[in-house]
Amino acid sequence: MTGLPWDASYHDGPAPWDIGRPQPAVLRLASERGFAGAVLDAGCGTGENALHIASLGLSVLGVDVAETALAIAREKAGDRGIEVEFAVVDAFQLEHLGRMFQTILDCGLFHTFDGDERARYVATLASVTDHHGTLYVLCFSDRGPDTGPHPVRQEDLRAAFNPGSGWNVAAIEPDRIQTRFHDDHGAPAWFATIKRI
Ligand SMILES: C[S@@+](CC[C@H](N)C(=O)[O-])C[C@H]1O[C@@H](n2cnc3c(N)ncnc32)[C@H](O)[C@@H]1O
């Protein structure tokens, strides 16, 4: 059932977070060769980030619970001639994929989860990430002004991705997330680089 409300966000034109292009933070990371090996984009939406990474020649799987978003993503891939895979998968059940990834991108998914959900998500992410693999989380931060919905504190990231759950936070840097409801500067964000132990 979790997919249905999310799917509705994509029914009447672009969702508030769907800017129709990759997030600048993802473009920067890609230009710095931050993505390697098999890449998973968790909560990929209509796929702009996944499509950009795949256009660089990497193997990319984008997963989301919103079928409408994935249909749009597949259409864009076809139109642009980019080879990329999109699948309806619940990010709380990634182990069902039966696949491992060297790099994972979470652009705007972690910050939608609360308490218990975060622990479940972190565990299932760990189950599909290679040892020494890298997770990048771009999420709304609590450092205003003009914070986005569900802002996350640095401590929240460090608490969720702790060594006991199989992760080591390598860096958390202030960044921006572009949305359709902020001005050109976007919303304050954290860009976290997290290593699988
Ligand atoms: C804020 S949007 C970000 C979408 C995309 N990453 C982007 O940057 O445009 C969060 C996305 O996560 C998806 N999502 C929410 N819960 C999910 C879950 N349990 N499993 C997979 N995807 C989920 C939503 O459908 C939505 O597309």
Ligand as a Chemical Component Dictionary entry (heavy atoms), coordinates in Angstrom:
data_LIG
# 
_chem_comp.id                   LIG 
_chem_comp.type                 NON-POLYMER 
_chem_comp.pdbx_formal_charge   0 
_chem_comp.three_letter_code    LIG 
# 
loop_
_chem_comp_atom.comp_id 
_chem_comp_atom.atom_id 
_chem_comp_atom.alt_atom_id 
_chem_comp_atom.type_symbol 
_chem_comp_atom.charge 
_chem_comp_atom.model_Cartn_x 
_chem_comp_atom.model_Cartn_y 
_chem_comp_atom.model_Cartn_z 
_chem_comp_atom.pdbx_ordinal 
LIG C1  C1  C 0  11.192 13.152 -2.693 1  
LIG S1  S1  S 1  10.976 11.952 -3.972 2  
LIG C2  C2  C 0  12.587 11.985 -4.771 3  
LIG C3  C3  C 0  12.557 11.346 -6.136 4  
LIG C4  C4  C 0  13.874 11.366 -6.914 5  
LIG N1  N1  N 0  14.945 10.752 -6.199 6  
LIG C5  C5  C 0  14.232 12.776 -7.304 7  
LIG O1  O1  O 0  15.305 13.258 -6.873 8  
LIG O2  O2  O -1 13.473 13.402 -8.054 9  
LIG C6  C6  C 0  10.990 10.415 -3.068 10 
LIG C7  C7  C 0  10.761 9.221  -3.965 11 
LIG O3  O3  O 0  10.842 8.040  -3.184 12 
LIG C8  C8  C 0  9.808  7.150  -3.562 13 
LIG N2  N2  N 0  9.529  6.272  -2.417 14 
LIG C9  C9  C 0  8.890  6.575  -1.259 15 
LIG N3  N3  N 0  8.852  5.504  -0.440 16 
LIG C10 C10 C 0  9.476  4.502  -1.107 17 
LIG C11 C11 C 0  9.765  3.147  -0.800 18 
LIG N4  N4  N 0  9.379  2.604  0.361  19 
LIG N5  N5  N 0  10.426 2.418  -1.717 20 
LIG C12 C12 C 0  10.819 2.953  -2.908 21 
LIG N6  N6  N 0  10.581 4.214  -3.247 22 
LIG C13 C13 C 0  9.921  4.986  -2.365 23 
LIG C14 C14 C 0  8.645  8.058  -3.943 24 
LIG O4  O4  O 0  7.716  7.426  -4.786 25 
LIG C15 C15 C 0  9.369  9.212  -4.625 26 
LIG O5  O5  O 0  9.515  8.971  -6.003 27 
# 
loop_
_chem_comp_bond.comp_id 
_chem_comp_bond.atom_id_1 
_chem_comp_bond.atom_id_2 
_chem_comp_bond.value_order 
_chem_comp_bond.pdbx_ordinal 
LIG C1  S1  SING 1  
LIG S1  C2  SING 2  
LIG S1  C6  SING 3  
LIG C2  C3  SING 4  
LIG C3  C4  SING 5  
LIG C4  N1  SING 6  
LIG C4  C5  SING 7  
LIG C5  O1  DOUB 8  
LIG C5  O2  SING 9  
LIG C6  C7  SING 10 
LIG C7  O3  SING 11 
LIG C7  C15 SING 12 
LIG O3  C8  SING 13 
LIG C8  N2  SING 14 
LIG C8  C14 SING 15 
LIG N2  C9  SING 16 
LIG N2  C13 SING 17 
LIG C9  N3  DOUB 18 
LIG N3  C10 SING 19 
LIG C10 C11 SING 20 
LIG C10 C13 DOUB 21 
LIG C11 N4  SING 22 
LIG C11 N5  DOUB 23 
LIG N5  C12 SING 24 
LIG C12 N6  DOUB 25 
LIG N6  C13 SING 26 
LIG C14 O4  SING 27 
LIG C14 C15 SING 28 
LIG C15 O5  SING 29 
# 
